[in-house]
Amino acid sequence: MTAENIHQESGFERYRVVLIYIFLSLAILFVYWQVQYFSFIDFDDNMYIIENPHVQSGLSYHNLIWAFTTTHTTNWHPLTWLSLMFDYDLYRLNPSGYHWTNTLFHIVNTLLLFFVFNRMTGETWKSALVAFLFAVHPMNVESVAWIAERKNVLSTSFWALTMLTYVLYVESPVLKRYLLVLLSFTMGLMVKSMLVTLPFVLLLLDYWPLNRFPSAMQGSRDGIRWSEIFPLIREKLPLLVLACVSSIVTVYVARSGGAIKSLDTFPLNVRITNAFVSYMMYLKKMVWPQNLAIFYPHEEMISLWKIVPACLIILGFTIFVLFMSRRYRYLPVGWFWYIGTLIPVIGLIQVGYQAMADRYAYVPLIGIFVIISWGVSDIFLRFFARRILLILLAATVVSASIVASWQQVQYWQSSMTIFQHALNVTKNNYQAHQGVGNVLLYRGDIDGAIAHYMEALRFKPDHALVRNNLGMALMYRGKFEEAKNQYIEALRIKPNQAKVYNNMGVLLAKQGKRESAIAYFREALRIDPDCTSAKGNLQVALQVQENSTRLQHR
């Protein structure tokens, strides 16, 4: 090698980290540049922004108090609300700005992920591959392209920041650095409670690559000593206390809002089998990311040909990981990162009706990306031209992911495109039928909307929101009694729905029953004082009543 070549190589080594940052950012921008032209999605975006008067009044002292005290959307995540209010101050109701914010957070998450793993391991290229897979994998499109998933990308920023501050603390264990760990973790919990598993992940990182278990580093056959692990657990007790408090608050809020489903709705055996199948499905979609959907309905009966292989593969790989853990310590770290971080959303505590969700894999798949990055390198250890083969393989996988993600992002253009895509790639998807029905109702295609609502109810007769929307469509058709029956059924299924009371009031007003209509509008406002449509309708109804009274007294 000539002196000139040596000089060129050292120059590349010096700037390779900067180049990796640049290429990671460019890859994300290439995939997500198109989202600036996309609209809001009529699924959670309405509750979070479009129909939320607090978000639409921007940052203020009053809204600051509201953000920290509300349980709207059956969640307690004040920093999520504040970030959306900040966006509203900047962009009003222009969806482009909200999409850009999500994309920027995804870039920050990716760069932090690379920085932290590179600092922990000193393995620049392996850390870069983890970051590239995270940056452009199609499974992560939902978290970035869906504005309502601001909580996912923002909380992951605090997840990565907590990892970074923890690494700095391990390098120099002083109180002020530990306080930074606590601060970033606390702020992350105020964005999304899924961070409750982070203390467990930090303990995994203690094992590898932070190497805080001397017996593991020495390959001791006696295993890890309790004297080694106890101080590390004790060190994380404040984090565990915060995680427990966050879990209690989350369960309480979700249960009080009706988001947590009972064992009558989803029996324990259904939850356990769905958990194993979901663990397997996330891995399958990671390897072959096809048929990704905004909503995956629970199957009424999961067949044995799905359950048995899923259980055998998950348990078999767990045994393999434990068996190989002394030689390849990244294996248990990556695998239990994946298994552990999915526990809050794997369905053992069922929140909502989805069987699984792509957004839930945003952080968990990082563990699998670690196994891939370090494992492939070890597999090719004895291959001729190993470095060239690894570069070609990594470039192929990343390029394929970029193309697949770019295509997946396109489905998020609008409510119609994302729900129609879900209908194309899933079965019995009542949520997708509802979504398409809502779009058609908004466009004035009443018959088309009714057809989709009826199809949704065929798969899920107890869907209160579909009943409400079907009632609206029937009311527009002048079928008042049929509409009234749908509203009554919606309230029977799920009482205390302000929207349904408001719509019933509108129906009664159309029938000339002003007194009854006013009572329903007032009940809607009792349930939700911020229901703007009920406020307007009540004001109009009272004005009409007052005018009528004046005419009668002349």
VENPEWO-V495980 format. One record per backbone hydrogen bond with DSSP energy under -0.5 kcal/mol. NH is the residue of the N-H (numbers start at 1). CO is the residue of the C=O. E is the energy in kcal/mol with one decimal. If there is no record, write none. Layout:
BEGIN
nh: [NH/NH]
co: [CO/CO]
e: [E/E]
END
This chain:
BEGIN
nh: [6/7/8/9/10/11/12/13/14/15/16/19/20/21/22/23/24/25/26/27/28/29/30/31/32/33/35/36/37/38/39/43/45/45/48/49/50/51/52/53/56/57/58/64/65/66/67/68/69/69/70/74/75/77/79/80/80/81/82/83/84/85/86/87/88/89/90/91/92/94/95/97/98/99/100/101/102/103/104/105/106/107/108/109/110/111/112/113/114/115/116/117/118/119/120/121/122/124/127/128/129/130/131/132/133/134/135/136/137/140/141/144/144/145/146/147/149/150/151/152/153/154/155/156/157/158/159/160/161/162/163/164/165/166/167/168/169/170/171/172/174/177/178/179/180/181/182/183/184/185/186/187/188/189/190/191/192/195/196/197/198/201/202/203/204/205/206/207/208/210/212/214/216/217/218/219/220/223/228/229/230/232/233/234/235/236/236/237/240/241/242/243/244/245/246/247/248/249/250/251/252/253/254/255/256/257/258/259/260/261/261/266/271/272/273/274/275/276/277/278/279/280/281/282/283/284/285/286/287/288/290/296/297/298/306/307/308/310/311/312/313/314/315/316/317/318/319/320/321/322/323/324/325/325/327/328/329/331/332/333/334/335/336/337/338/339/340/341/342/343/343/345/346/346/350/351/352/352/355/356/360/361/362/364/365/366/367/368/369/370/371/372/373/374/375/376/377/378/379/380/381/383/386/389/390/391/392/393/394/395/396/397/398/399/400/401/402/403/404/405/406/407/408/409/410/411/411/412/413/418/419/420/421/422/423/424/425/426/430/433/434/435/436/437/438/439/440/441/442/443/444/444/445/446/449/450/451/452/453/454/455/456/457/458/459/460/463/464/467/468/469/470/471/472/473/474/475/476/477/478/479/480/483/484/485/486/487/488/489/490/491/492/493/494/498/501/502/503/504/505/506/507/508/509/510/511/512/513/514/517/518/519/520/521/522/523/524/525/526/527/528/531/532/535/536/537/538/539/540/541/542/543/544/545/546/547/548/549/550/551/552/553/554]
co: [2/3/4/5/6/7/8/9/10/11/12/15/16/17/18/19/20/21/22/23/24/25/26/27/28/29/32/33/34/35/413/41/41/43/44/45/45/46/49/51/52/54/55/60/61/62/63/64/65/66/66/71/72/75/190/77/190/77/78/79/80/81/82/83/84/85/86/87/88/91/93/94/94/95/96/97/98/99/100/101/102/103/104/105/106/107/108/109/110/111/112/113/114/115/116/117/118/122/123/124/125/126/127/128/129/130/131/132/133/137/138/140/141/141/142/145/146/147/148/149/149/150/151/152/153/154/155/156/157/158/159/160/161/162/163/164/165/166/167/168/172/174/174/175/176/177/178/179/180/181/182/183/184/185/186/188/188/192/193/194/195/197/198/199/200/201/202/203/204/205/206/212/213/213/214/216/215/220/225/225/226/228/229/230/231/232/233/234/236/237/238/239/240/241/242/243/244/245/246/247/248/249/250/251/252/253/255/254/254/259/350/262/267/268/269/270/271/272/273/274/275/276/277/278/279/280/281/282/283/284/288/356/295/353/303/303/304/306/307/308/309/310/311/312/313/314/315/316/317/318/319/320/321/322/324/324/327/328/328/329/330/331/332/333/334/335/336/337/338/339/340/342/342/343/348/349/259/350/296/296/357/358/359/360/361/363/364/364/365/366/367/368/369/370/371/372/373/374/375/376/378/380/383/385/386/387/388/389/390/391/392/393/394/395/396/397/398/399/400/401/402/403/404/405/406/407/408/409/410/414/415/416/417/418/419/420/421/422/428/429/430/431/432/433/434/435/436/437/438/439/440/441/440/444/445/446/447/448/449/450/451/452/453/454/455/456/460/462/463/464/465/466/467/468/469/470/471/472/473/475/474/478/479/480/481/482/483/484/485/486/487/488/489/490/496/497/498/499/500/501/502/503/504/505/506/507/509/508/512/513/514/515/516/517/518/519/520/521/522/523/524/528/530/531/532/533/534/535/536/537/538/539/540/541/542/543/544/545/546/547/548/549/551]
e: [-2.2/-2.2/-2.3/-2.6/-2.3/-1.9/-2.1/-2.6/-1.8/-1.5/-1.2/-2.4/-2.4/-2.3/-2.2/-2.7/-2.6/-2.1/-2.6/-2.4/-1.9/-2.5/-2.5/-1.9/-2.9/-1.5/-1.6/-1.1/-1.9/-2.0/-2.3/-2.6/-0.7/-0.7/-2.8/-2.3/-1.6/-3.3/-1.6/-0.7/-2.1/-1.1/-1.5/-2.1/-2.1/-2.1/-2.7/-1.4/-0.9/-0.9/-2.6/-1.6/-0.8/-0.6/-1.7/-0.9/-0.8/-1.5/-2.3/-2.0/-1.9/-2.4/-2.3/-2.0/-2.2/-2.2/-1.3/-3.6/-2.4/-1.8/-0.9/-1.1/-0.8/-2.4/-2.3/-2.1/-2.2/-2.3/-2.6/-2.3/-2.0/-2.1/-2.5/-2.8/-2.2/-2.6/-2.6/-2.3/-2.3/-2.5/-2.9/-2.2/-2.5/-2.2/-2.5/-2.5/-2.1/-1.0/-2.3/-2.2/-2.0/-2.0/-2.1/-2.8/-2.6/-2.1/-2.5/-2.1/-1.0/-1.8/-1.5/-1.1/-0.6/-3.4/-1.3/-0.7/-1.7/-1.4/-0.7/-1.1/-1.6/-2.8/-1.6/-1.6/-1.1/-1.4/-2.1/-2.8/-2.2/-2.5/-2.1/-2.4/-2.7/-2.2/-2.4/-2.3/-2.0/-2.6/-2.0/-1.6/-2.1/-0.5/-1.7/-2.5/-1.2/-1.5/-2.3/-2.5/-2.5/-2.2/-2.6/-2.4/-1.9/-2.1/-1.3/-1.5/-2.3/-1.2/-2.0/-1.2/-2.2/-1.6/-2.5/-1.6/-1.6/-2.3/-1.5/-1.2/-2.2/-2.5/-3.5/-0.6/-0.6/-1.9/-2.0/-0.7/-2.6/-1.0/-1.2/-1.6/-2.7/-0.7/-2.1/-2.9/-1.9/-0.7/-0.9/-1.4/-2.5/-2.6/-2.0/-2.3/-2.4/-2.5/-2.5/-2.2/-2.4/-2.4/-2.6/-2.6/-2.4/-2.7/-2.6/-2.6/-2.6/-1.7/-1.2/-2.6/-1.0/-0.5/-2.8/-2.4/-2.0/-2.5/-2.2/-2.3/-2.0/-2.0/-2.3/-2.7/-2.5/-1.7/-2.6/-2.7/-1.3/-2.5/-2.9/-1.6/-2.2/-3.0/-2.5/-0.7/-0.6/-0.8/-1.6/-1.9/-2.6/-1.5/-2.6/-2.6/-2.7/-2.5/-2.5/-2.5/-2.7/-1.7/-2.2/-2.2/-2.6/-2.2/-2.4/-2.1/-0.6/-0.6/-0.5/-2.8/-0.6/-1.5/-0.5/-1.0/-2.8/-2.6/-2.5/-1.6/-1.9/-2.7/-2.5/-2.3/-0.9/-0.5/-1.0/-1.4/-0.6/-1.1/-0.7/-0.7/-2.6/-0.6/-3.2/-0.5/-1.2/-1.6/-1.4/-0.6/-2.0/-1.7/-1.4/-0.6/-2.5/-1.9/-1.7/-2.5/-2.6/-2.5/-2.6/-2.5/-0.9/-1.7/-2.4/-2.1/-1.3/-1.4/-0.9/-2.3/-2.5/-2.2/-2.6/-2.6/-2.8/-2.6/-2.2/-2.5/-2.7/-2.3/-2.5/-2.2/-2.3/-2.2/-2.6/-2.7/-2.5/-1.9/-2.4/-2.8/-1.0/-0.7/-1.0/-2.0/-1.4/-2.1/-2.2/-2.5/-1.8/-1.6/-2.1/-1.6/-1.5/-1.4/-1.6/-1.9/-2.3/-2.2/-2.6/-2.5/-2.6/-1.8/-2.4/-2.5/-2.2/-1.8/-0.7/-0.8/-2.5/-1.7/-2.3/-2.7/-2.2/-1.8/-2.6/-2.6/-1.8/-2.3/-2.3/-1.4/-1.1/-2.1/-1.2/-1.1/-2.0/-2.2/-2.5/-2.9/-2.2/-1.8/-2.2/-2.6/-2.3/-2.2/-1.2/-1.5/-2.6/-1.5/-2.3/-2.8/-2.1/-1.7/-2.1/-2.5/-2.2/-2.4/-2.2/-1.8/-2.4/-2.4/-0.7/-2.0/-2.5/-2.6/-2.6/-2.1/-2.1/-2.3/-2.5/-2.4/-2.1/-1.3/-1.4/-2.8/-1.4/-2.3/-2.8/-1.9/-1.9/-2.4/-2.4/-1.9/-2.2/-1.9/-1.8/-2.0/-2.6/-2.0/-1.3/-1.9/-2.5/-2.6/-2.5/-2.2/-2.2/-2.6/-2.7/-2.0/-2.6/-2.4/-2.5/-2.5/-2.4/-2.2/-2.1/-2.0/-1.9/-1.3/-1.0]
END
